[in-house]
Amino acid sequence: MSNPAPHSRRALPGHQIVLGDHDKLRLDSGIEFGPFTLAYQTYGKLNADKSNAILVCHALTGDQYVADDVHPITGKEGWWRAIVGPGKIIDTEKYFIICTNVIGGCLGSTGPKETNPETGKPWGLDFPVITIGDMVRAQTMLIDHFGIDSLFAVIGGSMGGMQVLEWCKSYPARVFAAAPIATSYRHSAQNIAFHEVGRQAVMADPDWCGGNYLLEGKKPARGLAVARMTAHITYLSEPALHRKFGRKLQNRGGITYSFDHDFQVESYLRHQGKSFVDRFDANSYLYITRAMDYFDLSVEFDGRLAEAFRGSNTRFCVISFSSDWCFTTAESRRLAHALNAASCNVSCVEIESDKGHDAFLLDEPDFHMVLSGFIEGAAEARGLK
Amino acid sequence: MTQTPTQTAATTPSAATPSDRIRVDLQLIADMVEPGTRVLDIGCGDGELLAYLKRTKNVDGRGLELSNEGVRNCVAQGLPVMQGDADRDLLDYPNGAFDYAILSQTLQATNRPREVLGELLRIGRKAIVSFPNFGHWRARFDLMFHGRMPQNPNLPIMWYETPNIHFCTVRDFVALCKDMDLVIERSMVLNESGSKVSLGSHSALANFFGNQALFMLSKKG
């Protein structure tokens, strides 16, 4: 099942599969792409009638290690261990959970840091621009490989939620239940703007070398760190930052009249930026942020979002967080209204939290209660024991 | 003087088991709903009625609820409910999407009851509406002899804090239905404990003794 990837740079735990060898992946840009590698993790067992599979979709800087004990690079727990695991909300003893590193990513799936077979060099900026639709189309090839006709659920937060919605639009018959969390049907102008700041920071770093830093033996660490610092602010809320840091100083009695990291919040952000560059590829960051920017489910329906879901039998649970200013409740409600207009089965819940966008990754009991109820209700309707 | 709840006048017992008991007025609504239908419960609270209809009548039920807490509790039970209010959030639902649109004890809290009623019958083939009757003798008594706005177990909140902004009597409601050319398919008045009162629901007596009113409406033609 797990073919070794022909052009994988290092051995990572989990599975890799080469897809699109014969039937290539047709990208939204029009390019026929393949073969390509998808790296993925699975947890639990697929049942006999293949009806218990849940696809978990990761966010911008997430990866396939959703519920691992130890992440192969960071050494920390998988990013959604609060939700996914034995006896947890997404119960690995009951469901078969699949999580793929998105195409364009940098943890084993084909992306800009992997080798372009035509040149023998890293893809760099020759890698085609990918979209959320492309990510999902690549995932369908893996789901086909498992022989799964219909996923029990597709679940994800932020960019993962965009993939959830893309699945529901393009493959409604293959999704029984969908939980788009802290996400939107389109990337807002403000979010595109923040992404552009991040990309410009990367590209302004001389070590980016026009995208060829791998060939040059360099790494645009400073640019990527600044990109991460900016983005990280948008994932938090002012109250959360204030509670955590306020104006507290970093290991010093008073301000130093310098540009050293006097404030704890500065020190924290620098740490976030620094640790990010150890685990993420700068060009992947450009490509994946671009994919999010291009996402707008309503555009092919001339803005009539409801048309994207017309005739869908999927049950939806749209969840937002009150202090999330990246993906606001207002956006979620627009999505829910469109789902209503399409006569879909939809729940829409705003969770009170001051933890901002990142709340979906954190311990939020109300969120967990809602998600758990939704999944259990859907499992009952699906006849899953 | 008040109507004592008489067991005989209460609900026609459905197939419900004792553990399936729900609030008496909700039971009366549930009894109006045919099995296997599509229902939108507007102002569904903690989902008591929706859960009951799903359990006992295999109803495909959806809910709309103003309070975040209510929505959370519903979804946590696996009920499809979204946050929203009757004044604003009914517009998106397509015409005839439901067999029944239910508005229980909420009409008097809407900004535009007439428009909301119109929306119920655009979305649902039938509307089931219940509301507190301001024509009840005690409300009249409070106004006439105390000169105070009525307060009772059904209307416990002071005038300056109540979300109820559009009170009406049974006769007012009947007049509105007539004005809107709506068909009153069924109607009844309930006493304080929510049990049905055996009085002709359009009668002056019903308007005097009914604490709450319950109507099933449809459009003409």
Interface residues (C-beta under 8 A of the other chain):
Chain A: A306 R315 C317 V318 R333 A336 H337 A338 N340 A341 A342 S343 N345 V346 S347 C348 V349 E350 I351 E352 D366 M369 V370 S372 G373 F374 E376 G377 A378 E380
Chain B: D60 R62 N68 V71 R72 C74 V75 A76 Q77 G78 L79 P80 V81 M82 Q83 G84 D89 D92 Y93 P94 A97
